[in-house]
Amino acid sequence: MNLIKEKRWAIIFSLMAMLLWGSAIPLIKLTYLHAGILPDDPGGKIFIAGIRFFMAGLLTYIYFFLFNKEKVERDKINFKFIIILALIQTTLQYSTYYIGLSNTLGSLAAVIQASNAFITVIISVILIADEKLTGRKLAALIIGSLGLIIINLKDAGNFHFKLTGEGFILIATTLNALASVLIRKYGRDQNSFLMTGTQFLLGATPLIIIGALTHTSLVNFDLKLFLMLSYGAFISATSFTIWTSVLQAHSASEFGVYKLFIPIFGTILSVLFLGEELTIYIILGLIFVLLGAVVLNKK
């Protein structure tokens, strides 16, 4: 995807990916409802995640055959890295994310995901030699962290944080940030279609197996569920392919800031499609997180 090497187009494609990712939040919750997944059935949630990402892997391979123009040499494919990426970015991230999202508001989860930009900076500084923790980055981290604290305040100013809800969303976000940095460090010479599609298929397989063996809900498989899962697969295949290509060509700490658009899109879509209340704490938290992003990306 040579077009993404130009920074202007990289920004445009990044925003497209963030809009798709933001729409995934209400989609997942609506999928639970239609499929009949019970609130206390983590196996059912993991099962749905596994099906979605296995379908996404297949779709990404279709993208490869349709759009890929690079010559891929088998001996240059880093299978060890792709397996590690599959474990981190699909199996672990989405098992925690799907369970966490079912135990918190979609709008709240969207804003917590915004911490991805700041976590990416921290991990980049640790793992990439030429990434330095500057005063500007530190200020952005502090401001963004204040935003995350604010959104977890309930009425009367009480702090609310549930491990299997907000905690799992934060864990999933950290795993995603780690994967972003690893792609930048070890995946720059890999074909983005093959790397994304393969890690989806490999990472989704244990989710399907574990979910199939442990789910307690009577899953309502019908045409509507298939279409919902297909759209979820389209979101993942398209967004991750775009994002992987962006990270291969540009700095993870610089472009990580565009992940801040996920909470904007996710919050708006959660309010529109799920009827969630937009509280003052979510609004203030979003403002602080976005302010941190502005500081982080200020030139």
N, C-alpha and C positions, 0 to 999 in steps of 0.2 A: 504494500500500500504506500507507494511513493508520495502520494499527495499529502499524507500525514507528516512527512518530513518537513514540510513548510509549517512554520509555527502558527500562522493565521488559520490554516485548515485544521491543524491539530486542535486548536481551541474550539473551533466549530464542531468538529466530530466529538470532542470530549463532552461538550454540552449536550449533544444528541444522546450520548451514552448515559449521562446523568439523568436526563428526562426519562429514559427507558427504565433505569434503575429505580427512580422515584416511583414510577407506576407499579413496580413490583410489590410495593408494600401493601396497598389496598388489595391487589390481586391475590396475594397469598392468603390474606384473611378471608376474602370472599371464596377462595378455593376451599378452605377448611369448612366453611358453612355449607357450601353446595355438596362437597364430598361426604359430609356427615362425620367429620373427624371430631371426636369428643375432646373437650378441653384437657382432660387428664390422660390423654393418650399420646405420649411422646413418640411411640413407635409409628403411629399413623402419620404424624407430621414429618418424620424422617422418611417414611415410605413415599409420601407425596414429593418431597424434595428430591429423592433419588430418581424418581420417574422423570421429573422435570429436567434435571441436569443430564440424564442419559439421553433424553430427546434433544437437549441442547448440543450435546456432543455430536450426535448424528447430523444435526443441522449445520454445525460448524464444518464438518467434513464436506457437506454439500457446497458450502461457501468456498471451501478449498478447491474443489473441482471446477466451480463456476468462475471464480475470480482470481485465483492464485496465478501469478505470472513468474514466480521465482522457481529456479531449478533447485529441487531438494535432494541432497545426497544423503543416503541412509546413514553412512558412517559419521556424519556431522550432527545427527539428531542426538541430543543429550537426554537419553531415556531416564537416567538416574535422577536428573533434575526434574523432569516432567512428573515422575512418580512422587517425588517429594512435594512438588507443587500441587498435585492432585490431592494428596493427603491434607495439606494445609488449606488450600483455597476452595476445595469442594467438600471433602468428607468432614473435616473438623469445623470449618467455617459455617457450613450450611446446616449441620446437625445442631449447632448451638443457636444459629440465627433463626431457624424455623421454630424451635421450641421457645426461644426468647420472645419472638414477635407475637406468639399466641398468648403471652402472659403480660403484655403491656400495650399501650396505645400505639397505633401506627404513626401518629404525628410525633409522639415522644421518641419512638425508635428512630425515626428519620433524623431527628436532631442529634441523638446520641451517635449515629453513624457519621455525623459531621466531624467528630473527633478524629476520624481517619486521617485528615490532613496533618494534624498535629502529631499523631502517633507515627505517621510516615516520616516526619522530620526527625523524631527521636531515633527511630530504627535506622534511618539513613546515616545519621551521624555515627552510630555504633558500627554499622557494617560496611559503609563506603568511605574509603580513606579521604577523598577530596570534599566530603560534606562536613561543614563546620557548624557548630552551634553558636550563632551570632547573637548579639543583644536583641536584634529585631525578632529573630526566631523565638528567643526566650520570652519576649514580651507577648508575642502571639500565642505561645503555649499557655501563659498565665491567663490571658484574656479568654481564650477558648475554654480553659478548664473552669473558669468562673461561670461561663455559660452552661456547661454540663451540670454544675452544682445547682444552678438556678432552676433548670428544667426538672430537677428531681425534688423540688420543693412542692409540698401539697398545701392546701388551705391552712391558714394560720402559721405558715412558715415552717412546717414540719418537714424534715428530710425523709424522702421515700426512695428506697432502693431495694429491689427484689433480685436475688441472685439469678433465679431461673427466668427472670423477665429482663429488666434493664441490664443486669449483670451479664447475661448470655449475649445480649446485643453488643455490649462493649467488648466481650471476648471475641466475638465474630468479627467486629470491626478491627481489632488488633491483629487478628490472623490475616485479614484482608490487606492491612497495611504492610505486614511482614511479607506477604506474597508479592505485593507491588514492588518492594525494594529488591527482593530476590530476582524478580523478572528483570529489573533494571541492571542488576549485577551479573546474573548468570544466563539470562535468556535473550540477550541482545542479538545474538547470531542465529537464533532459532526462528523457524517459520511460524508466524503468529497464528495462522489457521490450524496447523498441525499441533502446535503446543497447546492451544486452547481446547481444541476438540478432544485430543487424547487425554488431557488432564480431567476434562468433564466426564468422559466415559469411565476412566479408571477410578475417579473419586466418587462417582455416583453409584458404582456397583456395590460397594459395602453398605451404602445408605439403603439401597433397595433390599439387599439381603437382610440386614438388621431390622429394617422396617417391616418386611414381610413376615419375619419370625416373631416379632414382638407386638405388632399393632393389635388393638382390641376393638377398634371401630369397624363397623360393617361399611366399607367404602362404597360409595354410590358411583360406580363407573357408568357414565353415559356420554352422549355426544357433547354436551355442554362442558363436562369435566375435561374431555379430550381437548376441546377448543381452548379452555382456560390454561391447561398444561402446555398446549402448543404455543400460546402467546407467551407464557413464562419461558419456554425454551427459546423463542425468538428474542426475548429480552436478553437472556444470558448469552446466547451465541453471538448476537450482534454487538452488545455492549462490551463483553470481554474481548472479542476480537479487535474492536476499535481501541479499547483501553490498553491491551497488550501492545498493539502497534505504536500507540502514543508513548508508552513507557520505554519501548525499545529505542525510540528516536529522541526523547527529551528527558530532562531531569525529573525524577520521581518526586523530589521535594518541591520543585517549582510547579509541576502540573498537578500534584496532589491537592492543591488548593481548589481545583474544579470539582472535587468530590463534595465541596461545601454546597453545591447546587442540588445535591440529592435531597437534603432536608427541606429545601424550599419547595421543590417539586413534590416530594413525598408528603409534606405537611398539607399542602394545598389539596392534593388528590385524596388524602385520607379524610379531610374535612368534607370534600365534595361527595365521595363515593361511600364512605363509612359513616358519615354523619357525626364524626367526633367533634367534641367541643375544643375550640382553640383557646386555651387558658392563657392568662397573663404571664404565667411562668414559662410556658412554651414559647410565647412571643419574645419575652425578654431574653430567654436562653438562646433563641435563634439569633437575636440581634448581637449578643456578645460573641457567639461563635462566628458569625459572619464578619464582625469587627476584627476578630483575631485573624481571619483569613485575609482581610484587607491589609493588616499590618504585616502578615507573613509574605504577601506577594507585592508589597510596595517597592517600587524601584526609585 
